[in-house]
Amino acid sequence: MSGPVLADTGPLYAAADPSDTHHSRALDELQELAQSRSDVVVSFPILLEAYSLVRRRFDSNIALRWLSEIMEATLVNPTLEDYRQAVVNVREYGDQRITLFDATLALLAIRMGLPVWTYDHHFDVMRVPVWR
């Protein structure tokens, strides 16, 4: 599948951390996306979550370099209604461990008509197209 993808935190972090289980996979997928000229779209909540994880794991220089690279991506902001509906969805899927980050990303994906680049099965539960 080619075309833009909406990135989840998992692949963004995995690409940065050589010790992550999905590191090689994330790098291969980034290369595949680049070769197919597919834009990686990053929502601001995912940017904040991923940066926090990278910053917690690595020193500030590495985290800032990672942040500079991510800022080259297409960045999008959820709407107030996206956030409100995400809270409703978290409640709806109360038996799942769906975060507000994921629920918001799922709504953005649906609204924008983009698949999510993720390793998280919760997007399947929420019936959101996943880029594989």
Summary of the structure (lengths in Angstrom):
residues: 132
radius of gyration: 14.3
end to end distance: 7.8
largest distance: 40.4
contacts: 389
relative contact order: 0.19
helix: 58%
strand: 10%
